[in-house]
Amino acid sequence: MLEDNGVDIDYLKAIAPTLYNFGLRRAEQKNKYRGEIFPANYPANDSGTAYIDFFQFDTRTNTRKGIIAINLQRWKP
């Protein structure tokens, strides 16, 4: 998930347009990044639930679940 607070969105879209291409079930994202990246504050469904909240709810058990954050500037493989 992409947290975009403090990010120049227009610049990011210009240098990494794949991040905002949701066409073909995000095929371009999957190909380039080997996964999917969702803007945290974008709506995930018709109800307007933000992705950050959407991914913290398990629809199978009807309970909340956790997610983790990884600081890519500090992470070392």
Stockholm file with secondary structure:
# STOCKHOLM 1.0

chainA/1-77         MLEDNGVDIDYLKAIAPTLYNFGLRRAEQKNKYRGEIFPANYPANDSGTAYIDFFQFDTRTNTRKGIIAINLQRWKP
#=GR chainA/1-77 SS CBCCTTCCHHHHHHHCGGGGCCHHHHHHHHHHHSSCCCBTTSBCSTTCCBHHHHTTEETTTTEECCCCCCCTTTCCC
#=GC SS_cons        CBCCTTCCHHHHHHHCGGGGCCHHHHHHHHHHHSSCCCBTTSBCSTTCCBHHHHTTEETTTTEECCCCCCCTTTCCC
//
